[in-house]
Amino acid sequence: MTQNFDIPEIRTPENLVYKKTSVLTDNVLHYCPGCGHGTTHRLIAEVIEEMGIQSEVIGVAPVGCSVMAYNYFDIDMQEAAHGRAPALATAIKRVFPEKFVFTYQGDGDLAAIGTGETIHACNRGENITIIFINNAIYGMTGGQMAPTTLPDMPTSTCPYGRDVKIMGNPLKITELLAMLPGTYYVTRQAVHSPALVRRAKKAIRMAFENQKLDRGVSFIEIVSNCNSGWKLTPVQAIKWLEENMLPFYPLGDLKVNGELVKKSE
Amino acid sequence: MKELRLMKGNEAFAEAAIRAGADAYFGYPITPQSEVMEYLMAEKPYERTGMIVLQSESELGAINMVYGAAACGKRALTSSSSPGISLMQEGISYIAGSELPCLIMNVVRGGPGLGTIQPSQSDYFQATKGGGHGDYRLIVLAPSSVQEMFDFVSLGFELAFKYRNPVMMLSDGVIGQMMEKVELSEQQGRLTNQQIDELYPWATTGKKPGKERRIITSLELDPGRQEKHNLKLQEKYRKIETTEVRYETLHCDDAEYLLVAFGSSARICQKAMDLGRSKGIKIGLMRPITLYPFPYSIIEQLSKQVKGILVVELNAGQMIEDVRLGSHDRIKVEHYGRFGGMIPSPVDVLYAMEKQIIGG
């Protein structure tokens, strides 16, 4: 457990091909190994560094697993009450229209308790970026049913699986938000493979670049895994995600430049 | 060259917000305070001063927008009435926990529940004892005239920023709706972003190169650190209690009987006092201006002088608990109140004084 993985003879300038972005702090992430939060954090931080906007960004953290996101981003941040991040972001952007403002929210925060704030911030066309991590479960509180929990998927509050007749249907909030005139860019991404990570980063970059256009909300859903909540190993969780989550939550752009993307069937 | 205007209390509050150099108002319509946002929208403060006015989707949205703007070091305010203020309690607790300055006005109407749209003072406990979850206090100002609806806006912002604490104006349907002459003060400028950066080292304005990032949060999972944070808040509240008590006394020097009332009740009591004095009954009036911090010491002092105290409130008896604490039950302290939107006349108050205190 106390192995030192640092091998100085390898860590030389000529061998340096990749390095942690300076927009992430040195604090150790509290996320479970295998979870998509860490990767998504890194992508956001890299985009901020590459755009050179570290001093111009204000982030809003949610309540949920990423409640302490402000420990990891080396930027000014505010911690919202559960579900209220889009309301905070609305105000921040309105008092600082020249800054870049983003919220980082999980499925319970964004699609259950904060549905009102989410829909109305999107409908008003606030010029902000919303990053939405959907892992279909409440991770922080110990694996309860989320608004996005799949039909028949077991959680600690639906241990025999989500019976949609009793517990209601999973909410595809991203599809719903794409229909609103206030959203400019709506996309669904994932971060469980290198190719997907590269694609997700491009989407995040576009979402931040869009704020310069003042055209409305840029909304990125990241379909992620919760191996702890799903009671699977990280590898099993990724397999489960691909087999179960992605058919229900298909990846790709839903709206680009304010135009709905037509599905080619 | 005084600028005088005949205004509703709610309008005076709105005009005061513009003139106090407020940066942002967020609100949701509710009777009896909807004139605030209506006045602001009609006045186009975004043209007059650059102030932002936004109608939110709910009181939850409004108070959390206030949180976001306040965390940026901006002068943010909202207003609502009782059921809406109940919805805001979550956000108010977060704002208090994160030590952010802001101004919240409650134009109180009768409850509980949807209650009535008529005036009441039944939110005294909620305003002065915390309101939401956790150990916290709001500075509570109680305007009793349209002039004070105007004046307490800049005073409220001053106190809010001095202590990094939310300030509530506890008004009611009478003060919000009635029209009186108001002397308007001059327009104050809004702070520039650079001034905010210099004045408020806690405000999230974007991390400056080479400087520490700024985080606004009320979360601290380590119990030792959370206790320390609570102790710091309590220390602040003790300081507020020793330095910010405000009240007004009328005819207390020779008073044998005392009326204690705030807001609209104090206006009724003023007339009742005059009626009593014309009958030869030496009545004085003590009007708390700050409900938190409560003026306990003047109550204690007067309780050594007068024979009895009548606390008059548009509720079932809330402030009377603080009056009793201040008087140490040295003398008789009784409550007279109407509720549900009913308002007593000065004659009713004088009768209660004669029956409950003097004859009792």
Interface residues (C-beta under 8 A of the other chain):
Chain A: Q54 S55 E56 V57 I58 V60 A61 V67 M68 Y70 F73 D74 I75 D76 M77 Q78 E79 A80 A81 R84 A87 L88 A89 T90 A91 I92 R94 V95 F96 K99 G116 E117 I119 H120
Chain B: D23 A24 F26 I52 L54 S56 E57 S58 L60 G61 A62 N64 M65 V66 Y67 G68 A69 A71 C72 K74 A76 E90 G91 Y94 S98 N193 T204 T205 G206 K207 K208 P209 R213 R214 I215 I216 T217 S218 L219
